């Protein structure tokens, strides 16, 4: 009931939305960064002639991604 009576504040609403968008963008950036790091690690391991199953185990990448490197 209190929520229905509370006064709506546009500026607060916009600030909250922007903060949520920043948090989402940060999480997406972390995921992309982790993926790029895994690719780089796999590339270096492949150049060092590590076995593909070992590279998959360490990086968490699928075989198809490792073979592309």
PDB file of N, CA, C and O in Angstrom:
ATOM      1  N   UNK A   1       0.816  -1.186   0.000  1.00  0.00           N
ATOM      2  CA  UNK A   1       0.000   0.000   0.000  1.00  0.00           C
ATOM      3  C   UNK A   1       0.864   1.257   0.000  1.00  0.00           C
ATOM      4  O   UNK A   1       0.557   2.226  -0.694  1.00  0.00           O
ATOM      5  N   UNK A   2       1.950   1.239   0.783  1.00  0.00           N
ATOM      6  CA  UNK A   2       2.832   2.400   0.839  1.00  0.00           C
ATOM      7  C   UNK A   2       3.445   2.714  -0.518  1.00  0.00           C
ATOM      8  O   UNK A   2       3.668   3.881  -0.841  1.00  0.00           O
ATOM      9  N   UNK A   3       3.718   1.690  -1.312  1.00  0.00           N
ATOM     10  CA  UNK A   3       4.309   1.902  -2.630  1.00  0.00           C
ATOM     11  C   UNK A   3       3.355   2.667  -3.536  1.00  0.00           C
ATOM     12  O   UNK A   3       3.791   3.452  -4.378  1.00  0.00           O
ATOM     13  N   UNK A   4       2.090   2.447  -3.372  1.00  0.00           N
ATOM     14  CA  UNK A   4       1.113   3.131  -4.203  1.00  0.00           C
ATOM     15  C   UNK A   4       0.971   4.602  -3.815  1.00  0.00           C
ATOM     16  O   UNK A   4       0.631   5.441  -4.648  1.00  0.00           O
ATOM     17  N   UNK A   5       1.227   4.898  -2.572  1.00  0.00           N
ATOM     18  CA  UNK A   5       1.097   6.258  -2.080  1.00  0.00           C
ATOM     19  C   UNK A   5       2.384   7.061  -2.283  1.00  0.00           C
ATOM     20  O   UNK A   5       2.340   8.287  -2.382  1.00  0.00           O
ATOM     21  N   UNK A   6       3.511   6.385  -2.345  1.00  0.00           N
ATOM     22  CA  UNK A   6       4.812   7.059  -2.454  1.00  0.00           C
ATOM     23  C   UNK A   6       4.854   7.955  -3.690  1.00  0.00           C
ATOM     24  O   UNK A   6       4.259   7.647  -4.723  1.00  0.00           O
ATOM     25  N   UNK A   7       5.561   9.055  -3.559  1.00  0.00           N
ATOM     26  CA  UNK A   7       5.670  10.014  -4.648  1.00  0.00           C
ATOM     27  C   UNK A   7       6.716   9.533  -5.656  1.00  0.00           C
ATOM     28  O   UNK A   7       7.824   9.153  -5.277  1.00  0.00           O
ATOM     29  N   UNK A   8       6.366   9.552  -6.910  1.00  0.00           N
ATOM     30  CA  UNK A   8       7.268   9.145  -7.981  1.00  0.00           C
ATOM     31  C   UNK A   8       8.268  10.268  -8.243  1.00  0.00           C
ATOM     32  O   UNK A   8       7.893  11.432  -8.379  1.00  0.00           O
ATOM     33  N   UNK A   9       9.546   9.896  -8.311  1.00  0.00           N
ATOM     34  CA  UNK A   9      10.603  10.876  -8.578  1.00  0.00           C
ATOM     35  C   UNK A   9      11.304  10.466  -9.862  1.00  0.00           C
ATOM     36  O   UNK A   9      12.046   9.484  -9.886  1.00  0.00           O
ATOM     37  N   UNK A  10      11.071  11.205 -10.906  1.00  0.00           N
ATOM     38  CA  UNK A  10      11.626  10.906 -12.228  1.00  0.00           C
ATOM     39  C   UNK A  10      13.152  10.835 -12.197  1.00  0.00           C
ATOM     40  O   UNK A  10      13.734   9.905 -12.756  1.00  0.00           O
ATOM     41  N   UNK A  11      13.805  11.794 -11.560  1.00  0.00           N
ATOM     42  CA  UNK A  11      15.266  11.829 -11.511  1.00  0.00           C
ATOM     43  C   UNK A  11      15.846  10.602 -10.819  1.00  0.00           C
ATOM     44  O   UNK A  11      16.850  10.051 -11.269  1.00  0.00           O
ATOM     45  N   UNK A  12      15.231  10.182  -9.749  1.00  0.00           N
ATOM     46  CA  UNK A  12      15.685   8.980  -9.041  1.00  0.00           C
ATOM     47  C   UNK A  12      15.477   7.759  -9.927  1.00  0.00           C
ATOM     48  O   UNK A  12      16.343   6.887 -10.004  1.00  0.00           O
ATOM     49  N   UNK A  13      14.344   7.700 -10.588  1.00  0.00           N
ATOM     50  CA  UNK A  13      14.055   6.582 -11.480  1.00  0.00           C
ATOM     51  C   UNK A  13      15.108   6.479 -12.589  1.00  0.00           C
ATOM     52  O   UNK A  13      15.609   5.390 -12.870  1.00  0.00           O
ATOM     53  N   UNK A  14      15.439   7.595 -13.208  1.00  0.00           N
ATOM     54  CA  UNK A  14      16.439   7.605 -14.274  1.00  0.00           C
ATOM     55  C   UNK A  14      17.804   7.208 -13.728  1.00  0.00           C
ATOM     56  O   UNK A  14      18.529   6.454 -14.378  1.00  0.00           O
ATOM     57  N   UNK A  15      18.168   7.697 -12.553  1.00  0.00           N
ATOM     58  CA  UNK A  15      19.459   7.364 -11.945  1.00  0.00           C
ATOM     59  C   UNK A  15      19.551   5.867 -11.668  1.00  0.00           C
ATOM     60  O   UNK A  15      20.595   5.258 -11.902  1.00  0.00           O
ATOM     61  N   UNK A  16      18.484   5.277 -11.179  1.00  0.00           N
ATOM     62  CA  UNK A  16      18.463   3.839 -10.902  1.00  0.00           C
ATOM     63  C   UNK A  16      18.596   3.054 -12.205  1.00  0.00           C
ATOM     64  O   UNK A  16      19.343   2.077 -12.260  1.00  0.00           O
ATOM     65  N   UNK A  17      17.891   3.463 -13.243  1.00  0.00           N
ATOM     66  CA  UNK A  17      17.978   2.775 -14.533  1.00  0.00           C
ATOM     67  C   UNK A  17      19.389   2.846 -15.101  1.00  0.00           C
ATOM     68  O   UNK A  17      19.896   1.857 -15.629  1.00  0.00           O
ATOM     69  N   UNK A  18      20.015   3.993 -14.997  1.00  0.00           N
ATOM     70  CA  UNK A  18      21.387   4.146 -15.515  1.00  0.00           C
ATOM     71  C   UNK A  18      22.361   3.272 -14.744  1.00  0.00           C
ATOM     72  O   UNK A  18      23.255   2.668 -15.336  1.00  0.00           O
ATOM     73  N   UNK A  19      22.200   3.199 -13.441  1.00  0.00           N
ATOM     74  CA  UNK A  19      23.081   2.355 -12.626  1.00  0.00           C
ATOM     75  C   UNK A  19      22.909   0.886 -13.005  1.00  0.00           C
ATOM     76  O   UNK A  19      23.890   0.148 -13.098  1.00  0.00           O
ATOM     77  N   UNK A  20      21.676   0.464 -13.221  1.00  0.00           N
ATOM     78  CA  UNK A  20      21.430  -0.922 -13.635  1.00  0.00           C
ATOM     79  C   UNK A  20      22.057  -1.198 -14.993  1.00  0.00           C
ATOM     80  O   UNK A  20      22.620  -2.272 -15.204  1.00  0.00           O
ATOM     81  N   UNK A  21      21.969  -0.248 -15.913  1.00  0.00           N
ATOM     82  CA  UNK A  21      22.580  -0.404 -17.236  1.00  0.00           C
ATOM     83  C   UNK A  21      24.101  -0.499 -17.130  1.00  0.00           C
ATOM     84  O   UNK A  21      24.724  -1.280 -17.849  1.00  0.00           O
ATOM     85  N   UNK A  22      24.701   0.290 -16.240  1.00  0.00           N
ATOM     86  CA  UNK A  22      26.163   0.229 -16.039  1.00  0.00           C
ATOM     87  C   UNK A  22      26.575  -1.125 -15.495  1.00  0.00           C
ATOM     88  O   UNK A  22      27.587  -1.684 -15.918  1.00  0.00           O
ATOM     89  N   UNK A  23      25.798  -1.657 -14.560  1.00  0.00           N
ATOM     90  CA  UNK A  23      26.101  -2.965 -13.984  1.00  0.00           C
ATOM     91  C   UNK A  23      26.020  -4.062 -15.048  1.00  0.00           C
ATOM     92  O   UNK A  23      26.868  -4.953 -15.091  1.00  0.00           O
ATOM     93  N   UNK A  24      25.016  -3.996 -15.891  1.00  0.00           N
ATOM     94  CA  UNK A  24      24.858  -4.981 -16.963  1.00  0.00           C
ATOM     95  C   UNK A  24      26.026  -4.886 -17.941  1.00  0.00           C
ATOM     96  O   UNK A  24      26.582  -5.908 -18.344  1.00  0.00           O
ATOM     97  N   UNK A  25      26.399  -3.672 -18.322  1.00  0.00           N
ATOM     98  CA  UNK A  25      27.510  -3.478 -19.257  1.00  0.00           C
ATOM     99  C   UNK A  25      28.813  -3.987 -18.657  1.00  0.00           C
ATOM    100  O   UNK A  25      29.631  -4.578 -19.362  1.00  0.00           O
ATOM    101  N   UNK A  26      29.010  -3.766 -17.375  1.00  0.00           N
ATOM    102  CA  UNK A  26      30.225  -4.230 -16.709  1.00  0.00           C
ATOM    103  C   UNK A  26      30.291  -5.749 -16.725  1.00  0.00           C
ATOM    104  O   UNK A  26      31.344  -6.323 -17.000  1.00  0.00           O
ATOM    105  N   UNK A  27      29.171  -6.401 -16.431  1.00  0.00           N
ATOM    106  CA  UNK A  27      29.131  -7.859 -16.440  1.00  0.00           C
ATOM    107  C   UNK A  27      29.396  -8.402 -17.844  1.00  0.00           C
ATOM    108  O   UNK A  27      30.124  -9.382 -18.003  1.00  0.00           O
ATOM    109  N   UNK A  28      28.809  -7.772 -18.861  1.00  0.00           N
ATOM    110  CA  UNK A  28      29.035  -8.202 -20.236  1.00  0.00           C
ATOM    111  C   UNK A  28      30.498  -8.027 -20.615  1.00  0.00           C
ATOM    112  O   UNK A  28      31.064  -8.875 -21.306  1.00  0.00           O
ATOM    113  N   UNK A  29      31.111  -6.948 -20.174  1.00  0.00           N
ATOM    114  CA  UNK A  29      32.523  -6.703 -20.436  1.00  0.00           C
ATOM    115  C   UNK A  29      33.404  -7.746 -19.783  1.00  0.00           C
ATOM    116  O   UNK A  29      34.395  -8.183 -20.368  1.00  0.00           O
ATOM    117  N   UNK A  30      33.046  -8.147 -18.572  1.00  0.00           N
ATOM    118  CA  UNK A  30      33.812  -9.173 -17.876  1.00  0.00           C
ATOM    119  C   UNK A  30      33.733 -10.502 -18.611  1.00  0.00           C
ATOM    120  O   UNK A  30      34.734 -11.209 -18.726  1.00  0.00           O
ATOM    121  N   UNK A  31      32.565 -10.841 -19.104  1.00  0.00           N
ATOM    122  CA  UNK A  31      32.380 -12.095 -19.836  1.00  0.00           C
ATOM    123  C   UNK A  31      33.210 -12.079 -21.115  1.00  0.00           C
ATOM    124  O   UNK A  31      33.895 -13.053 -21.427  1.00  0.00           O
ATOM    125  N   UNK A  32      33.148 -10.970 -21.856  1.00  0.00           N
ATOM    126  CA  UNK A  32      33.926 -10.861 -23.094  1.00  0.00           C
ATOM    127  C   UNK A  32      35.416 -10.918 -22.808  1.00  0.00           C
ATOM    128  O   UNK A  32      36.168 -11.552 -23.548  1.00  0.00           O
ATOM    129  N   UNK A  33      35.845 -10.263 -21.744  1.00  0.00           N
ATOM    130  CA  UNK A  33      37.254 -10.276 -21.370  1.00  0.00           C
ATOM    131  C   UNK A  33      37.728 -11.666 -20.986  1.00  0.00           C
ATOM    132  O   UNK A  33      38.829 -12.077 -21.352  1.00  0.00           O
ATOM    133  N   UNK A  34      36.902 -12.385 -20.252  1.00  0.00           N
ATOM    134  CA  UNK A  34      37.247 -13.754 -19.856  1.00  0.00           C
ATOM    135  C   UNK A  34      37.360 -14.655 -21.078  1.00  0.00           C
ATOM    136  O   UNK A  34      38.263 -15.487 -21.162  1.00  0.00           O
ATOM    137  N   UNK A  35      36.448 -14.489 -22.018  1.00  0.00           N
ATOM    138  CA  UNK A  35      36.475 -15.288 -23.242  1.00  0.00           C
ATOM    139  C   UNK A  35      37.733 -14.994 -24.054  1.00  0.00           C
ATOM    140  O   UNK A  35      38.384 -15.909 -24.559  1.00  0.00           O
ATOM    141  N   UNK A  36      38.069 -13.712 -24.174  1.00  0.00           N
ATOM    142  CA  UNK A  36      39.277 -13.343 -24.924  1.00  0.00           C
ATOM    143  C   UNK A  36      40.519 -13.897 -24.252  1.00  0.00           C
ATOM    144  O   UNK A  36      41.446 -14.337 -24.932  1.00  0.00           O
ATOM    145  N   UNK A  37      40.551 -13.883 -22.931  1.00  0.00           N
ATOM    146  CA  UNK A  37      41.692 -14.434 -22.191  1.00  0.00           C
ATOM    147  C   UNK A  37      41.797 -15.938 -22.412  1.00  0.00           C
ATOM    148  O   UNK A  37      42.897 -16.466 -22.574  1.00  0.00           O
ATOM    149  N   UNK A  38      40.677 -16.622 -22.419  1.00  0.00           N
ATOM    150  CA  UNK A  38      40.671 -18.063 -22.666  1.00  0.00           C
ATOM    151  C   UNK A  38      41.186 -18.367 -24.073  1.00  0.00           C
ATOM    152  O   UNK A  38      41.946 -19.317 -24.263  1.00  0.00           O
ATOM    153  N   UNK A  39      40.776 -17.565 -25.060  1.00  0.00           N
ATOM    154  CA  UNK A  39      41.269 -17.758 -26.426  1.00  0.00           C
ATOM    155  C   UNK A  39      42.778 -17.550 -26.508  1.00  0.00           C
ATOM    156  O   UNK A  39      43.479 -18.318 -27.167  1.00  0.00           O
ATOM    157  N   UNK A  40      43.273 -16.521 -25.843  1.00  0.00           N
ATOM    158  CA  UNK A  40      44.707 -16.236 -25.858  1.00  0.00           C
ATOM    159  C   UNK A  40      45.487 -17.358 -25.181  1.00  0.00           C
ATOM    160  O   UNK A  40      46.540 -17.771 -25.667  1.00  0.00           O
ATOM    161  N   UNK A  41      44.971 -17.845 -24.065  1.00  0.00           N
ATOM    162  CA  UNK A  41      45.626 -18.961 -23.373  1.00  0.00           C
ATOM    163  C   UNK A  41      45.644 -20.197 -24.254  1.00  0.00           C
ATOM    164  O   UNK A  41      46.664 -20.881 -24.339  1.00  0.00           O
ATOM    165  N   UNK A  42      44.527 -20.493 -24.913  1.00  0.00           N
ATOM    166  CA  UNK A  42      44.450 -21.649 -25.799  1.00  0.00           C
ATOM    167  C   UNK A  42      45.418 -21.502 -26.968  1.00  0.00           C
ATOM    168  O   UNK A  42      46.063 -22.473 -27.367  1.00  0.00           O
ATOM    169  N   UNK A  43      45.522 -20.303 -27.515  1.00  0.00           N
ATOM    170  CA  UNK A  43      46.442 -20.073 -28.624  1.00  0.00           C
ATOM    171  C   UNK A  43      47.882 -20.344 -28.193  1.00  0.00           C
ATOM    172  O   UNK A  43      48.635 -21.005 -28.908  1.00  0.00           O
ATOM    173  N   UNK A  44      48.257 -19.839 -27.039  1.00  0.00           N
ATOM    174  CA  UNK A  44      49.616 -20.057 -26.534  1.00  0.00           C
ATOM    175  C   UNK A  44      49.879 -21.532 -26.227  1.00  0.00           C
ATOM    176  O   UNK A  44      50.967 -22.046 -26.488  1.00  0.00           O
ATOM    177  N   UNK A  45      48.886 -22.195 -25.678  1.00  0.00           N
ATOM    178  CA  UNK A  45      49.037 -23.625 -25.379  1.00  0.00           C
ATOM    179  C   UNK A  45      49.156 -24.437 -26.660  1.00  0.00           C
ATOM    180  O   UNK A  45      49.923 -25.398 -26.725  1.00  0.00           O
ATOM    181  N   UNK A  46      48.402 -24.049 -27.670  1.00  0.00           N
ATOM    182  CA  UNK A  46      48.461 -24.757 -28.951  1.00  0.00           C
ATOM    183  C   UNK A  46      49.827 -24.557 -29.598  1.00  0.00           C
ATOM    184  O   UNK A  46      50.387 -25.487 -30.177  1.00  0.00           O
ATOM    185  N   UNK A  47      50.361 -23.337 -29.497  1.00  0.00           N
ATOM    186  CA  UNK A  47      51.696 -23.072 -30.036  1.00  0.00           C
ATOM    187  C   UNK A  47      52.768 -23.864 -29.291  1.00  0.00           C
ATOM    188  O   UNK A  47      53.819 -24.181 -29.848  1.00  0.00           O
ATOM    189  N   UNK A  48      52.488 -24.181 -28.022  1.00  0.00           N
ATOM    190  CA  UNK A  48      53.430 -24.970 -27.215  1.00  0.00           C
ATOM    191  C   UNK A  48      53.204 -26.468 -27.391  1.00  0.00           C
ATOM    192  O   UNK A  48      53.805 -27.284 -26.692  1.00  0.00           O
ATOM    193  N   UNK A  49      52.330 -26.819 -28.333  1.00  0.00           N
ATOM    194  CA  UNK A  49      52.040 -28.211 -28.693  1.00  0.00           C
ATOM    195  C   UNK A  49      51.400 -29.006 -27.560  1.00  0.00           C
ATOM    196  O   UNK A  49      51.679 -30.193 -27.392  1.00  0.00           O
ATOM    197  N   UNK A  50      50.542 -28.347 -26.784  1.00  0.00           N
ATOM    198  CA  UNK A  50      49.779 -29.059 -25.759  1.00  0.00           C
ATOM    199  C   UNK A  50      48.683 -29.873 -26.450  1.00  0.00           C
ATOM    200  O   UNK A  50      48.228 -29.517 -27.538  1.00  0.00           O
ATOM    201  N   UNK A  51      48.274 -30.943 -25.825  1.00  0.00           N
ATOM    202  CA  UNK A  51      47.200 -31.768 -26.378  1.00  0.00           C
ATOM    203  C   UNK A  51      45.883 -30.993 -26.321  1.00  0.00           C
ATOM    204  O   UNK A  51      45.631 -30.229 -25.389  1.00  0.00           O
ATOM    205  N   UNK A  52      45.053 -31.211 -27.343  1.00  0.00           N
ATOM    206  CA  UNK A  52      43.796 -30.476 -27.442  1.00  0.00           C
ATOM    207  C   UNK A  52      42.870 -30.731 -26.261  1.00  0.00           C
ATOM    208  O   UNK A  52      42.212 -29.804 -25.788  1.00  0.00           O
ATOM    209  N   UNK A  53      42.804 -31.966 -25.776  1.00  0.00           N
ATOM    210  CA  UNK A  53      41.927 -32.245 -24.639  1.00  0.00           C
ATOM    211  C   UNK A  53      42.399 -31.522 -23.379  1.00  0.00           C
ATOM    212  O   UNK A  53      41.582 -31.122 -22.550  1.00  0.00           O
ATOM    213  N   UNK A  54      43.710 -31.354 -23.232  1.00  0.00           N
ATOM    214  CA  UNK A  54      44.252 -30.608 -22.104  1.00  0.00           C
ATOM    215  C   UNK A  54      43.902 -29.125 -22.224  1.00  0.00           C
ATOM    216  O   UNK A  54      43.542 -28.488 -21.234  1.00  0.00           O
ATOM    217  N   UNK A  55      44.007 -28.579 -23.430  1.00  0.00           N
ATOM    218  CA  UNK A  55      43.658 -27.175 -23.662  1.00  0.00           C
ATOM    219  C   UNK A  55      42.179 -26.947 -23.353  1.00  0.00           C
ATOM    220  O   UNK A  55      41.814 -25.946 -22.737  1.00  0.00           O
ATOM    221  N   UNK A  56      41.330 -27.883 -23.784  1.00  0.00           N
ATOM    222  CA  UNK A  56      39.896 -27.783 -23.507  1.00  0.00           C
ATOM    223  C   UNK A  56      39.631 -27.788 -22.002  1.00  0.00           C
ATOM    224  O   UNK A  56      38.806 -27.022 -21.506  1.00  0.00           O
ATOM    225  N   UNK A  57      40.330 -28.650 -21.293  1.00  0.00           N
ATOM    226  CA  UNK A  57      40.142 -28.767 -19.852  1.00  0.00           C
ATOM    227  C   UNK A  57      40.571 -27.481 -19.136  1.00  0.00           C
ATOM    228  O   UNK A  57      39.875 -27.019 -18.232  1.00  0.00           O
ATOM    229  N   UNK A  58      41.687 -26.910 -19.524  1.00  0.00           N
ATOM    230  CA  UNK A  58      42.217 -25.725 -18.853  1.00  0.00           C
ATOM    231  C   UNK A  58      41.411 -24.471 -19.188  1.00  0.00           C
ATOM    232  O   UNK A  58      41.113 -23.675 -18.299  1.00  0.00           O
ATOM    233  N   UNK A  59      41.059 -24.289 -20.455  1.00  0.00           N
ATOM    234  CA  UNK A  59      40.410 -23.051 -20.874  1.00  0.00           C
ATOM    235  C   UNK A  59      38.888 -23.104 -20.813  1.00  0.00           C
ATOM    236  O   UNK A  59      38.237 -22.064 -20.716  1.00  0.00           O
ATOM    237  N   UNK A  60      38.316 -24.297 -20.867  1.00  0.00           N
ATOM    238  CA  UNK A  60      36.866 -24.420 -20.895  1.00  0.00           C
ATOM    239  C   UNK A  60      36.276 -24.149 -22.279  1.00  0.00           C
ATOM    240  O   UNK A  60      35.057 -24.066 -22.431  1.00  0.00           O
ATOM    241  N   UNK A  61      37.127 -24.013 -23.271  1.00  0.00           N
ATOM    242  CA  UNK A  61      36.671 -23.749 -24.640  1.00  0.00           C
ATOM    243  C   UNK A  61      36.322 -25.062 -25.340  1.00  0.00           C
ATOM    244  O   UNK A  61      36.914 -26.100 -25.043  1.00  0.00           O
ATOM    245  N   UNK A  62      35.363 -25.020 -26.267  1.00  0.00           N
ATOM    246  CA  UNK A  62      35.049 -26.229 -27.032  1.00  0.00           C
ATOM    247  C   UNK A  62      36.147 -26.503 -28.065  1.00  0.00           C
ATOM    248  O   UNK A  62      36.897 -25.606 -28.452  1.00  0.00           O
ATOM    249  N   UNK A  63      36.220 -27.734 -28.490  1.00  0.00           N
ATOM    250  CA  UNK A  63      37.233 -28.155 -29.459  1.00  0.00           C
ATOM    251  C   UNK A  63      37.147 -27.319 -30.741  1.00  0.00           C
ATOM    252  O   UNK A  63      38.175 -26.953 -31.310  1.00  0.00           O
ATOM    253  N   UNK A  64      35.942 -27.020 -31.190  1.00  0.00           N
ATOM    254  CA  UNK A  64      35.793 -26.253 -32.438  1.00  0.00           C
ATOM    255  C   UNK A  64      36.456 -24.876 -32.354  1.00  0.00           C
ATOM    256  O   UNK A  64      37.023 -24.406 -33.340  1.00  0.00           O
ATOM    257  N   UNK A  65      36.390 -24.231 -31.195  1.00  0.00           N
ATOM    258  CA  UNK A  65      37.038 -22.919 -31.018  1.00  0.00           C
ATOM    259  C   UNK A  65      38.552 -23.061 -31.023  1.00  0.00           C
ATOM    260  O   UNK A  65      39.257 -22.237 -31.605  1.00  0.00           O
ATOM    261  N   UNK A  66      39.045 -24.099 -30.379  1.00  0.00           N
ATOM    262  CA  UNK A  66      40.500 -24.300 -30.302  1.00  0.00           C
ATOM    263  C   UNK A  66      41.076 -24.635 -31.661  1.00  0.00           C
ATOM    264  O   UNK A  66      42.166 -24.180 -32.006  1.00  0.00           O
ATOM    265  N   UNK A  67      40.356 -25.425 -32.433  1.00  0.00           N
ATOM    266  CA  UNK A  67      40.846 -25.804 -33.757  1.00  0.00           C
ATOM    267  C   UNK A  67      40.924 -24.612 -34.704  1.00  0.00           C
ATOM    268  O   UNK A  67      41.726 -24.618 -35.638  1.00  0.00           O
ATOM    269  N   UNK A  68      40.106 -23.595 -34.476  1.00  0.00           N
ATOM    270  CA  UNK A  68      40.127 -22.398 -35.329  1.00  0.00           C
ATOM    271  C   UNK A  68      41.400 -21.572 -35.128  1.00  0.00           C
ATOM    272  O   UNK A  68      41.789 -20.804 -36.008  1.00  0.00           O
ATOM    273  N   UNK A  69      42.040 -21.730 -33.983  1.00  0.00           N
ATOM    274  CA  UNK A  69      43.206 -20.903 -33.660  1.00  0.00           C
ATOM    275  C   UNK A  69      44.426 -21.303 -34.478  1.00  0.00           C
ATOM    276  O   UNK A  69      45.492 -20.706 -34.329  1.00  0.00           O
TER     277      UNK A  69
END
